[in-house]
Amino acid sequence: MTTRTALGTAQQHHLNRAARNAGEAFAFDEPEAARAAPRSIGMNALWLAMAAVAVVALWLSF
């Protein structure tokens, strides 16, 4: 019968051991992907206003 271990625990143990063996200092928990910062309504409005100005400027130039 095999023992059950959490994948995260086993993976962290492996990373810690590999870091000690290699003499590196990278054995710390790091998320797979960084979370994107949520955009505020004000920033969305600013980009929309800039796009509107650009469209009007192009329309007036022709």
Backbone torsions as a table, in degrees:
resi	resn	phi	psi	omega
1	MET	NA	135.6	-178.8
2	THR	-91.0	150.6	177.4
3	THR	-86.4	146.9	-179.9
4	ARG	-94.6	132.2	173.1
5	THR	-132.9	149.5	176.3
6	ALA	-69.0	139.3	-178.0
7	LEU	-61.0	-40.1	179.6
8	GLY	-62.8	-41.0	179.7
9	THR	-65.7	-45.6	179.6
10	ALA	-64.0	-40.5	-179.9
11	GLN	-66.6	-42.1	179.4
12	GLN	-65.2	-39.2	177.6
13	HIS	-61.6	-43.9	178.7
14	HIS	-62.0	-44.3	-179.7
15	LEU	-64.9	-40.8	178.5
16	ASN	-62.6	-44.5	-179.4
17	ARG	-65.7	-42.5	179.2
18	ALA	-62.9	-39.1	179.5
19	ALA	-66.4	-42.2	178.9
20	ARG	-64.8	-41.7	-179.1
21	ASN	-66.3	-37.4	-177.4
22	ALA	-85.0	-14.1	-178.7
23	GLY	76.2	19.6	-179.5
24	GLU	-93.9	163.6	179.9
25	ALA	-116.0	51.0	-179.5
26	PHE	-117.5	16.7	-176.5
27	ALA	-88.4	75.4	176.2
28	PHE	-141.2	157.0	-180.0
29	ASP	-69.5	129.4	178.5
30	GLU	-138.1	129.4	-179.7
31	PRO	-65.0	151.6	-179.0
32	GLU	-61.3	-47.4	-179.1
33	ALA	-134.0	140.1	178.6
34	ALA	-73.0	142.5	178.6
35	ARG	-76.6	140.9	177.4
36	ALA	-77.6	139.2	178.1
37	ALA	-71.7	133.9	179.5
38	PRO	-68.2	138.9	179.8
39	ARG	-84.4	143.2	178.8
40	SER	-85.6	163.1	179.2
41	ILE	-64.9	-35.3	179.6
42	GLY	-62.9	-41.3	178.4
43	MET	-66.3	-40.9	177.7
44	ASN	-62.7	-40.1	178.5
45	ALA	-65.6	-38.3	178.8
46	LEU	-63.1	-46.5	178.7
47	TRP	-63.6	-38.5	178.5
48	LEU	-65.3	-40.2	178.5
49	ALA	-65.7	-41.3	178.5
50	MET	-64.2	-38.8	178.6
51	ALA	-66.5	-39.8	179.4
52	ALA	-64.0	-41.9	178.2
53	VAL	-63.1	-41.7	179.7
54	ALA	-65.0	-41.0	179.3
55	VAL	-65.4	-43.2	179.4
56	VAL	-65.0	-40.8	179.0
57	ALA	-63.6	-41.5	176.8
58	LEU	-66.2	-38.9	-178.9
59	TRP	-66.2	-37.9	-179.4
60	LEU	-75.9	-22.4	-177.1
61	SER	-79.9	-14.6	179.9
62	PHE	-101.5	NA	NA
